[in-house]
Amino acid sequence: MTARIYQIQKNALQSGKALTRKWVLEYVPAEAKKPDPLTGWAGSGDTRQQLKLTFPSQEAAIAYAEREAIAYTLIATPPKTLKLQAYADNFR
């Protein structure tokens, strides 16, 4: 049972930064999804895929994983880069 710990990223299609300070712990899928023969929907018997825990900080997420003896992988947040350009640069 392993898990991923990462910080929620800002949606590329919106300018708001709500919930981007939260950290998420989610389990790595234990088995691949397969299509249901009757409906064709993808599914699996692994119910841990449905579980996402949010934490206010990275330290809280790591402390929870260590307290519950969950092996985890910490995914670092990529640095934010701003591309500063003037409106006139669109016409060069």
N, C-alpha and C positions, 0 to 999 in steps of 0.2 A: 504494500500500500504506500505509494509515493504521491506527493502533492507538489503543485507549483505555487509559488508566492510571487505576486507581481503587483505593480501599481496600475490602476485603471488609467488608460490613455484618453486624451481628448478626442472627441469625434472629429474627423477631418472635414465633415460637411457642415459643422456648426462652430460658431465662435465662442460659445459658452464653455466654461471650465468647471461646471458643477460636478461633484463626486470624483474629481481627478486626484484628490488628496488621499483617497481611501486605498487600502491594500486588500487584495483578494487572495484567499487560499482555495484552490480547487484541485480535485484529485485527477491524476492522470488516468485515462481510460485503461481498464484491465483487459478488456476484450474489444475486438473490432465490431462495429455495427454491421448488421446484415439485414437485407430486406425481408419483410414479413411476407410469407407466401400468399396470404389472402388479400391484403391491402396494398402491399408494395412499400409501405412506410419503413424507414430505417429505424432499427431498434436493437437493443442488446439486453442482456440480463444483469448488467452492471448498474446498480442503482446509485453508486457514488458519483457518477457523472452528473447527476442532477443537483448535487450539493455545491454551493458556492458560499463561503464564509467571508464576510467583510470585516476589516479591522481598521481602527483609526491611524495606526502606524505600523511600520515594518517590524519594529521590536515586538509589538503585541502579537503579530501574526507568527513570528518566529517562536516566541514564548509559548503560544498555544500548541504549535507543532511539536516542540520539544516536550511539553508537559504531557501530551497525548501519545508520545512515542511514534510520531509520523515522520517518515523520511521525506525531506523536502528539497526542492531546487529553487534557489532564489534567482529570479530573473531581474536583472538590473534595469532601471529606467534609463532609456537613452537620453543624452543631453539635448536640451531644446536649442534649436538654432533658428534664428530669425533672419529672414531674407529681406533686408531693407532696400527698397527701391522707390524711386519717384515715378509718378504717373508718366512722365516724359520718356522713361526707359522702355515703355511699351512700344514706342514708335522708332526705335533705333534698329 
